[in-house]
Amino acid sequence: ELEALQAEVERRRSAMDRERESEMAQLRSRHKEEIANVERRLDAIVKEMTARAARELENVQNEAIKKRYRQRLDAVRAEAASEVRREKETALKTSPVNAPVTTPAMARETAPIEAGATVRVRSLGVTGKVARLGADEAEIIAGTLRMWRPLDDLEAMATKGITLPTGVHFAAAPRDAAASEINLLGSTVDEAVARVDKFLDDAFMAQLGQVRIVHGFGTGALRNAVAALLRDHPHVASFEFAPQSQGGRGVTVATMRD
C-alpha cells in the first residue's frame, strides 16, 4: 500500500510539473507576442515621426531656397534696371538730338524786352517769361519762381524757328506739376524701379532739391531695389533714410543734382 501510495504521489507530482511547464510555456509565448506587438508599434511610431520630420525639413529648405531666390532675383532686377538706365543715358548723350548745337532759333533777340517775352536770366542761367516791366528791371516768372531782375541781366530769346527732328516732341512741365514724394507700398520690385526712375526724371526736370521715396519696411526688397537704383542714378547726388520722426528706414530721402 505504501508503494502504491508513493507511486500515486509521484504520478500526481509529474502531472503537476507538466501542467506547470505547459502554463509557463503559454505565458512565455504570450509575453513574446506582447513584446513583438510593442516593438511593431514602436517601429511604426518611429517611421511616422521620421517621415514627418523629413517633410518638415523639406518645407523649411524649400522656403529658405525660395527666399534666397527671391532676394537674388530682386537684386538682379534692380541691377538690370540700373544697367538699362545707364545705356539710355549714354544713348541720349551721343544722340544728335541732344548734341549742343547753336541754331538760329536760339540766337539772342536784339529787340527790346517787353511783357510776355521769353528771356534768359544770365546770372542764374534760367529761362522764364516777363510778367511786368519796371523802369530798369522786370519781373520774371520761371516755373514757380517770381523774381525781379535788372534789364541788363536779361536777354530776349527768339520764339520762332525751333525745329525738332521728325517724330520728336517736347513738352515742358512747370515745377509745381512734379510731386516731391512717391509711395511704393503695394508695388512689386519691377513696378517700383520703373516708377522711381520716371519720378526722378520728373523731379530733375522740375528742379526739385529733395524728394521722398516711401517704400516701407517689409522684407527690405523694395528698400534694397531703391538703394541700388539711386546709387548710380545720374540725377541723384546723395540719399539717406528719413529722420525717425518722418518715417525712418521706411522712407528714403534723395538729394537731386543741380
Order of alpha helices (4+ residues) and beta strands (2+ residues): alpha-beta-beta-beta-beta-beta-beta-beta-alpha-beta-alpha-beta-beta
